[in-house]
Amino acid sequence: MMADRRGAPPRAWQRMLSGRRLDLLDPSPFDIEISDIAHGLSRVARWNGQTAGDHAFSVAQHSLLVETIFCRQQPDANADQRLAALLHDAPEYVIGDMISPFKLVVGGDYKAVEERLHRAVHQRFSLPPPGTGSLKQQIKRADQVAAYFEATVLAGFDTAEAARYFGRPAGIALAAEDLAPISVKHVQRLFMRRFDELEKSRLPEGAKSSVKSKAV
C-alpha cells in the first residue's frame, strides 16, 4: 500500500468503495457494509497466494467452505450461527489475511485490531458477540478442517504435516469443486448470494411474506 505523503495528518481509517470511512482503531458498525466485505474478501488470497490453480484461493471462498463444513458438523445450527460462520474471517476485508507464523511475530496489537473489527461486524448484523459460548470452538473446528484440505490440495502440505498443524478431519469429505479456486467476481457473487439467503432465513415470518409479495 502506498504511504501517505510526508506531513499528512495521522490516519487510521480506510475509505471503502461503498463510500464508508472505517476507523480501524474504533470501528463503528454503521460504517460496515456487506458489499465491502464481499468485495474485499474475494480479493484477499489465502496462504499468501501460495496455492495451485489459475486463481488465488480467496478468503471469500474459504469462508463459504467453512460455513459449508460447519453446517455439516452442526446440522441443527440456526441462521445466526451459520452467518457467524460465514463471517468468521470478515475483519480480513480490512486487514488482510495474515498467515499464522507472522501473527506470532506481530503479537497482540494485530489481534486487538482484529477483535475490534470482528465485534463491530457482529453488531452490524445483529449477531451475538464473537468468541462467546461453544459457537467459537465449533466454527474453529470447521475452520481447521477447511485449512487441512486447503493445505493438502492447494498449498503443498503433505498429509502428515497438515495433520500436525490443523488436525486430521474425521467424517468429512470434500468434492474437488469445493477446493477449485474460482475467479474474484464469481466468488464475490456466491458470497453475496449466501449472505442474502441467510439474512432472509433470519427474517420473522411476517417480514418474509412481505418480501415475497413484493417480489411477486
N, C-alpha and C positions, 0 to 999 in steps of 0.2 A: 504494500500500500504506500502511495506517495506521502511523504511527510508534509505537514503544514509548513508554510513559509516561516522563516525566522522572524520573531517578533509578533506572530499571530497570537491571539488570546488562547489560553488553555482550552482544550476541547476534549470532552469525554462522551461525546454523543455521535450518533451516526444518522445521516439522512437516508430514509428509506424511499423506495420507488413509489410507495403509496403517498408520499409527502410527509409522513410522520417523522419526527425527530426523537429518536430513542436515546435516552440518557443511560449509559452503561453502568454508572455508579448508583443511580437511583431510578431504575426503570419504572415507568408508570404503565399500568395495564391499559390505559387509554391510548397509549402510543404503539400498541401491539396489534397487528393485523395478520390474519391467517394468510392473506395473499403474499405478504412479505416473507412469512415463514416458509411457505411452499416454494417461493421463488429462490430464497436463499439456500434452503436445504437441498434443492435439486441441483445446485451449483457447487456444493461443498463435497469434496471427494473423501470417501473413507480410505483408511490405510495410506494417507498421504499420496493417494493416486497410484500406489504400487500394486495395481491389480490387473489381471488379464482382461482382455476384451477391447473392443473398439471405443467404448465409452468408459468414463470413470464410474465406479460403483458409488453412487451418491448417498449422502445421509438421508435424503428423502426416501430412496429405495430401501435402505436399511431400516428406516422407521416403519415402512409398510411391512417389511419382512418380520420385524419384531412384533408388530401388532398381530400379524397372522399366527405366529408361533404362540404368542400369549393367549390368543383365543382358543387354540388347540389345547393348551395346557390348563386353561381356566374356562371351560365351555359355559359356565354359568355366569361369567363376568357380565356386568351391565354396561351400558353405553358409556357412562362416565369413566369406568375403569378402562375400557377399550380406547377411549380418546386419550386418556393419560398415557397409555402405552404408545399410541401413535405419536404423541408429543414429547416422549421421554427425552429426546435429544433436541428439542426445539431451540434452546439457547444457542445452538451452534449456527443458527442462521445469522447470528451477530458475531460470535467469537470464533467461528470455525471449528473444525474437528481436530483438536489437539490429541495426538496419539498418547497413550498411557505413559510411555517412558519419558516423554517431555513434560507431562503433567507433574511427574515426580521431581523433575529439575526445577520447574517454576514454583511449585509449592502452593501455599494456601491462598495467595491473592487471586489466582485464576479460579480456584474453587469457589471463593466468596462471590466473585462476579457471576459465575455460572449459576450459583444457587439463587442469587437475587433475581436474575433473569427468569429462572425456572418458576419461582414463586409468582412473578408478575404474569407469566404466561398462564399459569393455573387460575389466577384471579381474573384474567381477561375472559377466560372461557368457563368461569363458574365451576371450577374443579376444586376438590379438596387440596390443601397444601401438599406439595410433593414430599415424599420421604416419610409419610405417616402410615402407621399400621403395617399390615403384611403386604400391601399392594406394591410397595417399593421393591421388596425381595422377589415377588412374583414377576414383575417387569424385568428385574435384573437377571433372573434366570432365563427368561426369553431372550434378553439381550446377549447373554453369554452363549446360548445355543446358536443364535444368528452369527455371532463372532466366530464360533468354531467352524461353521460351514463356509463362511466368507474366507476365513484364513486358509482352509484346506483346498477350496475350489478355486479361489481367486488370487490369494495373496502369497502363495508359495510355501506355506507351512506344511510339514508332514503331519500325519495324524497324531503321533506321539507328542510332538511339540505343541500342537494346538490343544490337545487334551490337558497338557501340563498347565497351560495358562488360562484356558476357558472351560475346562471340564469336558468330559465326553458325553454328548447328548444321549439320552435314553428314551426310546419310544417315539422319536421324532424323525421323519424322513422328509426331505425337500425335493421337489421336482427340479430338473435342470433349469426350467424357465424362471424359477424363483430367484435364481442366482445369476441370470444372464443380465449384465449391465445394459441399461436402456438409456435413450437419449434424454437430455435435460428437459425438453418440452414435454415429452411423453410422461416422464415420471412426475413432473410438476402437475400435469393434468390428473394423473392417478392419485396423487396425494390429496389434491383438492376434492376429487370425487369421493374419496374415502372419508375425508373430513365432513363433507356435506351429508353423506349417508349417516354418519354417527350423530351429527347435530340434529338431523331430522328425527332420529330414533330417540333422542333425548327430549323432544318436544312433548308437552302434555297432549292428550288425545284430542282435545278441542282445537288446539293450535294446529295439529296435524290435519284435521278435517278442513280447517280454514285454508291451509296451504294447498291441499289437494283441490279444493273447489276453485281456488284462484287459478291453479294450473289448467284446469279444465276450461 
